[in-house]
Amino acid sequence: MSSYDEVVRRREVNTLYRKLCFLGLEAYAEPDAERPAGYRVVVEGLKSLNPDHADRLMRLVRDNEAALAEVLPKRCPRLRLVRGNGPVP
C-alpha cells in the first residue's frame, strides 16, 4: 500500500471514529485471544439507532477494525491498557 493510500485510509477511519462519537456511541477494544491482533473493537450504544443504520456501522467497523485500532489508542484509554502500553497519563 502506498503512503497516499495509507493517508486516505487513516482519514476514512478517523471520519468513522468521529461519526461514532457524534452519534453518542462509545468505541473501545476488548481482549480477544481468538483474533490475530489479540483484541476486538466494541461499539456500545447501537440500540439507540435504527437497526439498518446500526448494521451498516458495524460492517464499517468490522471492515476497518485493524485501522480503527490505530486511531483508538490515541483516544481510548482501554485500548492502551489492553495493548500493554501502561497507565494512561
N, C-alpha and C positions, 0 to 999 in steps of 0.2 A: 504494500500500500504506500503510495507516495505521501510526502508530507502535506501536500494540499488536501488529499483525501482524508488524512488524519485530522486536519483542522476542520474540515467540513463535518466530519463525523462527531468531533468534540462539540462543535456548535449545535448540532442536532440534539445531542444528548443533554447539553446544558439547557436547551429550549424545553426538552421533555421534563427535566427536573423542575424548571421554573413553572411549567404548566401544572405539574403535580402539586407544587406548593400553592399556586394561585387557586387551585380547586379545593384547598384545605386538606389535602392528603399528606400523609407522612410516609416518606420512603426511607428505609433503613435496611441493614443487612443482618442476617442471622446465620450462625454457623450451620453448615450442611456438609457433612463429610462425603456424601454421595456425589457432590458436584466437583468438577475439576478444580475450581478456584477455592473450594472449601467453605463457601457461603452462598446464600441466595438473597436476592433483593425482595423485600416485602413491602407492599403498599397497603397502608391502613386507611380506612375511611371510604372505600369504594362503594359501600352500601348506600351512601348518600347520593350516588349518581344513578342516572338512567342505566339499566343493565347493558344496553348496547354500547354506551359510551365507556362503561367500566371494562367491558370485554376488549374494546379497541385499545384502551390504555394498557391493559395487562399484556396484550400482544406486543405493543410497542416496548414495554418494559422487558419482556422475555427476549425479544429480538435484539435489544440493546443492553442486555444485562451486564456483559463484560465491560462495555464502555461506560455504562452508568456507574459502575463501581469505581471508575477513575474520577468521577465527579463527587460521589458521596463522601470520600474520606475528608475532603475539604469542608464539608458542610454537616457531616453526620458523625457525632462522637461514637456512636455504637459501632460503626464500621471500623473506625480507627482502633477500637479496643479488640474487635474480632480479629483484625489482621495482626494484632500484637505490637502495635506502634506505641504502646504505653498510654499513660493517662492523658486526657485531653487538657491542654493548657487553659 
